[in-house]
């Protein structure tokens, strides 16, 4: 079946367009998040957030999820990265 799909695909189809790449990234992120949530179950967890500025003064925020899995091991999972708009505390 896989061979038939490849034979019928256009020869210029390389999956390099930005929209296709973002769709692939979104699917992988959703599946990774689901796997983390399944491993976490209904256990307690902690969210760690760190911010750093790059050389162009853009703030990058990273979210880490920390929990004890069902085997008693401490797990730290990278959860997401994003651009911060304001990280000051009043």
N, C-alpha and C positions, 0 to 999 in steps of 0.2 A: 504494500500500500504506500509506504513512504517513497519508494522509487517512482511510482506513478505521479505523486504530487510534485516531486522534483522535475520530472520530465515535462509536466504540464505548466510549470511556473515560467513566467517570462525570464528571458536570459539576463535582463538588466535588473532583476529584483535582488538587491543586496542587503535589504533591511537596514539601510544607513540613513534614512531620512530622520530628522529630529523627532517628528511626531511618532514614528514607529519605535524609535529608541526610548522615548518617554513612556510609551505604552508598555514596553517590555519591563522597564524599571518599575513602573507602577504595579504590574502584576507580580514581580519578584518581591517588592516591598510588602504587598498584601499577603502573599504566601508566607513570608518570613514572620510578619506580625502574627499571623494565625498560628504558626508553629510555636512562637514564644508564648502566646496566650494559652495554648493547649498545654504546654509544659508547666506554666505557672499555675493553672487551675484556679482554685479559690484560696490560694495561699496569700499571706501578707507579702507586700513588696515595698521597695523604696524607689523613688525617682530621683536621679541625680542629674542636675542641669549645670552645664558649664558654658561660659561665654568667652570668646576670644576675638580680638580685632585683627584683621589681616592688614597688610601694608597699605591698602587703599581705604582704610578706616571703616570697612564693612564689618558688622558684628556677625559672628557665626555662633549659633547656639547648638549644643549637642545634648541629646537626651539619652541617658543610660538607665536601664531598668535593672534593679538588683533584687534577688530573691533567693530563697532556699528551695531547691527542687525536691521532688518526691523521694530522691535518694539521699537527701541530707547534705548535698553539696551546695556551696554558695555559687550562684551564677550571676555574672554581670553581662548583660546583653546591650549592645549598641541598638538604640531604638529609632532615633531619627536625627537629622541635622537640618537646620534651617537658618534663615537670616533673621536676626533680632532687630527690632525697630528701636526699642528703648529698654535698657537693662538697669536703669537707675532705680534705687529704692528710696522712698520718701518716708 
